Amino acid sequence: MPKFISNLHLEDFFSANKYGLSSKLVLSSMAFPLSVVSGLLLLDAALNSSVTSAGIGILGLIAAQAIKTRGQ
C-alpha cells in the first residue's frame, strides 16, 4: 500500500511575493539617486548660471519627491 505525503507545505512555494522586493524598497531606491543627481544639477546650474540645468534639476527633485510619497 503506498504512503501519501500529506505535509508538503505548498503555501511556501506558491505564496505571493515572499522572496521578492517590496515596492517601497524599489521606489525608495529609485528616488534617492534621482534626488542626488537633481541636486548636483542644481549645483551645476548655480555655478555655471545654466537655466537648462536648473530646470532639469527642479523637475528631477519634484519627480523624486513624488516617487517618495507614492512609495509611502
DSSP file (Angstrom, degrees, kcal/mol; ACC not computed):
  #  RESIDUE AA STRUCTURE BP1 BP2  ACC     N-H-->O    O-->H-N    N-H-->O    O-->H-N    TCO  KAPPA ALPHA  PHI   PSI    X-CA   Y-CA   Z-CA
    1    1 A M              0   0    0      0, 0.0     2,-0.1     0, 0.0     0, 0.0   0.000 360.0 360.0 360.0 129.7    0.0    0.0    0.0
    2    2 A P        -     0   0    0      0, 0.0     2,-0.5     0, 0.0     0, 0.0  -0.405 360.0-131.3 -74.7 147.4    1.5    3.4   -1.0
    3    3 A K        -     0   0    0     -2,-0.1     2,-0.4     2,-0.0     0, 0.0  -0.835  19.1-143.2 -97.1 133.6    2.2    6.0    1.6
    4    4 A F        -     0   0    0     -2,-0.5     2,-0.8     2,-0.0     0, 0.0  -0.777   7.1-135.2 -98.7 138.9    1.0    9.5    0.8
    5    5 A I        +     0   0    0     -2,-0.4     3,-0.2     1,-0.2    -2,-0.0  -0.826  29.5 170.0 -91.1 115.6    2.9   12.6    1.8
    6    6 A S        +     0   0    0     -2,-0.8     2,-0.8     1,-0.2     3,-0.2   0.622  60.9  67.9-102.9 -14.4    0.3   15.0    3.2
    7    7 A N        +     0   0    0      1,-0.2    -1,-0.2     2,-0.1    -2,-0.0  -0.654  52.0 139.3-109.8  76.3    2.6   17.7    4.6
    8    8 A L        -     0   0    0     -2,-0.8    -1,-0.2    -3,-0.2    -2,-0.0   0.615  53.6-137.5 -93.9 -13.8    4.1   19.3    1.5
    9    9 A H    >>  +     0   0    0     -3,-0.2     3,-1.2     1,-0.1     4,-0.6   0.940  36.5 168.2  54.9  51.4    3.9   23.0    2.7
   10   10 A L  H >>  +     0   0    0      1,-0.3     4,-1.9     2,-0.2     3,-0.6   0.760  65.4  69.8 -67.5 -24.4    2.8   24.1   -0.8
   11   11 A E  H 3> S+     0   0    0      1,-0.2     4,-0.7     2,-0.2    -1,-0.3   0.781  92.6  59.6 -66.0 -23.6    1.9   27.5    0.5
   12   12 A D  H <4 S+     0   0    0     -3,-1.2    -1,-0.2     1,-0.2    -2,-0.2   0.841 110.1  41.6 -69.5 -32.1    5.6   28.2    0.9
   13   13 A F  H << S+     0   0    0     -4,-0.6    -2,-0.2    -3,-0.6    -1,-0.2   0.819 122.3  37.3 -83.8 -31.7    6.2   27.7   -2.8
   14   14 A F  H  < S+     0   0    0     -4,-1.9    -2,-0.2     2,-0.1    -1,-0.2   0.271  81.4 126.1-107.7  11.1    3.1   29.5   -4.1
   15   15 A S    ><  -     0   0    0     -4,-0.7     3,-0.8    -5,-0.1     2,-0.4  -0.464  66.7-108.1 -72.4 143.8    2.8   32.4   -1.7
   16   16 A A  T 3  S-     0   0    0      1,-0.2    -1,-0.1    -2,-0.1    -2,-0.1  -0.569  87.0 -13.8 -77.7 126.1    2.7   35.8   -3.4
   17   17 A N  T 3  S+     0   0    0     -2,-0.4    -1,-0.2     1,-0.1    -3,-0.0   0.835  82.6 140.6  58.5  42.8    5.8   38.0   -3.1
   18   18 A K  S <  S+     0   0    0     -3,-0.8    -2,-0.1     1,-0.1    -1,-0.1   0.896  81.8  22.0 -79.0 -40.7    7.6   36.1   -0.3
   19   19 A Y  S    S+     0   0    0      2,-0.1    -1,-0.1     0, 0.0    -3,-0.1   0.496 105.7  97.1-105.8  -5.4   11.1   36.4   -1.7
   20   20 A G  S    S-     0   0    0      1,-0.1     2,-0.2     0, 0.0    -4,-0.0  -0.272  81.7 -92.1 -81.6 169.1   10.7   39.4   -4.0
   21   21 A L        -     0   0    0      1,-0.1    -1,-0.1     2,-0.0     2,-0.1  -0.542  41.6-115.0 -77.7 144.6   11.5   43.0   -3.2
   22   22 A S     >  -     0   0    0     -2,-0.2     4,-1.8     1,-0.1     5,-0.2  -0.457  20.0-120.5 -76.5 155.7    8.8   45.2   -1.7
   23   23 A S  H  > S+     0   0    0      1,-0.2     4,-2.5     2,-0.2     5,-0.2   0.814 111.8  59.4 -68.0 -29.0    7.6   48.1   -3.8
   24   24 A K  H  > S+     0   0    0      2,-0.2     4,-2.5     1,-0.2    -1,-0.2   0.920 106.4  47.2 -63.4 -42.7    8.5   50.5   -1.1
   25   25 A L  H  > S+     0   0    0      2,-0.2     4,-1.9     1,-0.2    -2,-0.2   0.897 112.9  48.4 -66.7 -40.2   12.1   49.4   -1.2
   26   26 A V  H  X S+     0   0    0     -4,-1.8     4,-1.1     2,-0.2    -2,-0.2   0.923 113.3  47.0 -66.2 -44.4   12.2   49.6   -5.0
   27   27 A L  H  X S+     0   0    0     -4,-2.5     4,-2.2     1,-0.2     3,-0.3   0.899 113.1  48.0 -67.0 -40.1   10.7   53.1   -5.1
   28   28 A S  H  X S+     0   0    0     -4,-2.5     4,-1.8     1,-0.2    -1,-0.2   0.851 108.9  54.1 -70.4 -31.1   12.9   54.5   -2.4
   29   29 A S  H  < S+     0   0    0     -4,-1.9    -1,-0.2    -5,-0.2    -2,-0.2   0.729 113.1  44.3 -73.6 -19.6   16.0   53.0   -4.1
   30   30 A M  H  X S+     0   0    0     -4,-1.1     4,-1.2    -3,-0.3    -2,-0.2   0.818 112.0  51.9 -85.7 -35.2   14.9   54.9   -7.3
   31   31 A A  H  X S+     0   0    0     -4,-2.2     4,-2.2     1,-0.2     5,-0.2   0.866 102.5  57.5 -73.4 -36.8   14.1   58.1   -5.5
   32   32 A F  H  X S+     0   0    0     -4,-1.8     4,-2.0     1,-0.2    -1,-0.2   0.950 108.5  42.8 -64.9 -50.6   17.3   58.6   -3.7
   33   33 A P  H  > S+     0   0    0      0, 0.0     4,-2.6     0, 0.0     5,-0.2   0.874 113.1  55.0 -63.3 -33.1   19.7   58.5   -6.7
   34   34 A L  H  X S+     0   0    0     -4,-1.2     4,-2.1     1,-0.2    -2,-0.2   0.900 108.6  47.2 -64.8 -39.7   17.3   60.8   -8.6
   35   35 A S  H  X S+     0   0    0     -4,-2.2     4,-2.1     2,-0.2    -1,-0.2   0.858 111.7  51.3 -70.4 -33.7   17.4   63.4   -5.8
   36   36 A V  H  X S+     0   0    0     -4,-2.0     4,-2.1     2,-0.2    -2,-0.2   0.939 112.4  45.3 -66.6 -46.5   21.2   63.2   -5.7
   37   37 A V  H  X S+     0   0    0     -4,-2.6     4,-2.1     1,-0.2    -2,-0.2   0.889 113.2  51.1 -64.5 -38.7   21.6   63.7   -9.4
   38   38 A S  H  X S+     0   0    0     -4,-2.1     4,-2.1    -5,-0.2    -1,-0.2   0.892 108.9  50.9 -66.4 -39.1   19.0   66.5   -9.3
   39   39 A G  H  X S+     0   0    0     -4,-2.1     4,-2.1     2,-0.2    -1,-0.2   0.893 109.6  50.3 -64.0 -39.4   20.8   68.2   -6.5
   40   40 A L  H  X S+     0   0    0     -4,-2.1     4,-2.4     2,-0.2    -2,-0.2   0.868 108.8  52.3 -66.9 -35.5   24.0   68.0   -8.5
   41   41 A L  H  X S+     0   0    0     -4,-2.1     4,-2.2     2,-0.2    -2,-0.2   0.892 109.1  49.7 -65.6 -39.0   22.3   69.5  -11.5
   42   42 A L  H  X S+     0   0    0     -4,-2.1     4,-2.0     2,-0.2    -2,-0.2   0.883 110.4  50.3 -66.7 -37.3   21.1   72.4   -9.3
   43   43 A L  H  X S+     0   0    0     -4,-2.1     4,-2.1     2,-0.2    -2,-0.2   0.907 110.8  49.2 -64.9 -41.7   24.6   72.9   -8.0
   44   44 A D  H  X S+     0   0    0     -4,-2.4     4,-2.5     1,-0.2     6,-0.2   0.884 110.0  51.8 -63.4 -38.8   25.9   73.0  -11.6
   45   45 A A  H  X>S+     0   0    0     -4,-2.2     4,-1.0     1,-0.2     5,-0.9   0.871 109.9  49.1 -66.5 -36.3   23.2   75.5  -12.5
   46   46 A A  H  <5S+     0   0    0     -4,-2.0    -2,-0.2     2,-0.2    -1,-0.2   0.885 115.5  43.0 -70.6 -37.3   24.2   77.7   -9.7
   47   47 A L  H  <5S+     0   0    0     -4,-2.1    -2,-0.2     1,-0.2    -1,-0.2   0.862 127.2  29.4 -77.2 -35.2   27.9   77.6  -10.5
   48   48 A N  H  <5S-     0   0    0     -4,-2.5    -1,-0.2    -5,-0.2    -2,-0.2   0.348 100.8-124.9-106.8   5.4   27.5   78.0  -14.3
   49   49 A S  T  <5 +     0   0    0     -4,-1.0     2,-0.6     1,-0.2    -3,-0.2   0.921  50.2 164.9  46.1  54.3   24.3   80.0  -14.3
   50   50 A S     >< -     0   0    0     -5,-0.9     4,-1.5    -6,-0.2    -1,-0.2  -0.888  29.5-166.7-103.1 118.8   22.6   77.5  -16.6
   51   51 A V  H  > S+     0   0    0     -2,-0.6     4,-2.5     2,-0.2     5,-0.2   0.855  88.8  56.0 -71.6 -35.2   18.9   77.7  -16.9
   52   52 A T  H  > S+     0   0    0      2,-0.2     4,-2.4     1,-0.2     5,-0.2   0.929 108.0  46.7 -64.4 -45.6   18.6   74.3  -18.5
   53   53 A S  H  > S+     0   0    0      1,-0.2     4,-2.5     2,-0.2    -1,-0.2   0.884 112.2  51.7 -63.9 -37.4   20.4   72.5  -15.7
   54   54 A A  H  X S+     0   0    0     -4,-1.5     4,-2.5     2,-0.2    -2,-0.2   0.920 110.4  48.0 -65.4 -42.6   18.3   74.4  -13.2
   55   55 A G  H  X S+     0   0    0     -4,-2.5     4,-2.3     2,-0.2    -2,-0.2   0.918 114.2  45.2 -64.1 -43.9   15.1   73.4  -14.9
   56   56 A I  H  X S+     0   0    0     -4,-2.4     4,-2.4     2,-0.2    -1,-0.2   0.889 113.1  51.8 -67.4 -38.4   16.1   69.7  -15.2
   57   57 A G  H  X S+     0   0    0     -4,-2.5     4,-2.3    -5,-0.2    -2,-0.2   0.907 110.6  47.4 -63.8 -42.3   17.2   69.7  -11.6
   58   58 A I  H  X S+     0   0    0     -4,-2.5     4,-2.3     2,-0.2    -2,-0.2   0.920 112.8  48.7 -66.1 -43.4   14.0   71.2  -10.3
   59   59 A L  H  X S+     0   0    0     -4,-2.3     4,-2.4     1,-0.2    -2,-0.2   0.889 111.1  51.5 -62.8 -37.9   11.9   68.7  -12.4
   60   60 A G  H  X S+     0   0    0     -4,-2.4     4,-2.6     2,-0.2    -2,-0.2   0.900 109.5  48.7 -65.7 -40.7   14.1   65.8  -11.0
   61   61 A L  H  X S+     0   0    0     -4,-2.3     4,-2.3     2,-0.2    -2,-0.2   0.890 111.6  49.6 -66.7 -37.9   13.6   66.9   -7.4
   62   62 A I  H  X S+     0   0    0     -4,-2.3     4,-2.2     2,-0.2    -2,-0.2   0.917 112.5  47.8 -64.7 -42.0    9.8   67.1   -8.0
   63   63 A A  H  X S+     0   0    0     -4,-2.4     4,-2.3     2,-0.2    -2,-0.2   0.900 111.2  50.6 -65.6 -40.6    9.8   63.7   -9.5
   64   64 A A  H  X S+     0   0    0     -4,-2.6     4,-2.3     1,-0.2    -1,-0.2   0.904 111.1  48.6 -64.3 -40.6   11.9   62.2   -6.7
   65   65 A Q  H  X S+     0   0    0     -4,-2.3     4,-2.4     2,-0.2    -1,-0.2   0.888 110.7  50.9 -66.6 -38.1    9.6   63.7   -4.1
   66   66 A A  H  X S+     0   0    0     -4,-2.2     4,-1.9     2,-0.2    -2,-0.2   0.892 110.2  49.6 -65.7 -38.9    6.6   62.3   -6.0
   67   67 A I  H  X S+     0   0    0     -4,-2.3     4,-1.8     2,-0.2    -2,-0.2   0.907 110.7  50.6 -65.8 -40.9    8.2   58.8   -6.1
   68   68 A K  H  X S+     0   0    0     -4,-2.3     4,-0.8     1,-0.2    -2,-0.2   0.926 112.7  44.8 -63.3 -44.8    8.9   59.0   -2.3
   69   69 A T  H  < S+     0   0    0     -4,-2.4     3,-0.3     1,-0.2    -1,-0.2   0.836 110.8  54.5 -71.1 -30.0    5.3   60.0   -1.4
   70   70 A R  H  < S+     0   0    0     -4,-1.9    -1,-0.2     1,-0.2    -2,-0.2   0.855 107.2  51.8 -68.3 -33.8    3.9   57.3   -3.8
   71   71 A G  H  <        0   0    0     -4,-1.8    -1,-0.2     1,-0.2    -2,-0.2   0.666 360.0 360.0 -77.4 -16.0    6.0   54.7   -2.0
   72   72 A Q     <        0   0    0     -4,-0.8    -1,-0.2    -3,-0.3    -2,-0.2   0.455 360.0 360.0 -93.2 360.0    4.8   55.6    1.5
